[in-house]
Amino acid sequence: MAWHYRIPDDVAQPVELHSILLQTLAFGNHFVDSYRQFLVTELTGVDTMAQGTAVQMLDRTLYADPTVKNALEHVTTDDPKIRATANRLARQIESAGETSD
């Protein structure tokens, strides 16, 4: 594969490129779903430090997902800053759901 960041000229090569792009998209979607599941597991676990880290990660990239919202609403950490952030993120997910209906 010597395309050097260009679109291939050969008739068969665009088919190969399309296949690679579909695999890349599938991998990206798999990773995003796996990471979302990991964050929900961390949020619902007993390790409050892991909960805090998961809340911080969601504050950077929020998954507008009802399962994530539910997990955020049940964070048990005693850290008031983390709880406030978790509540704010849950409200953001709620708002996003109201606007997409």
TALIN-V986080 format. One record per run of one state. SS is the DSSP state (H for helix, E for strand, L for the rest). FROM is the first residue (numbers start at 0). LEN is the number of residues. If there is no record, write none. Layout:
# TALIN-V986080
SS | FROM | LEN
SS | FROM | LEN
This chain:
# TALIN-V986080
L | 0 | 12
H | 12 | 32
L | 44 | 3
H | 47 | 13
L | 60 | 5
H | 65 | 8
L | 73 | 6
H | 79 | 21
L | 100 | 1
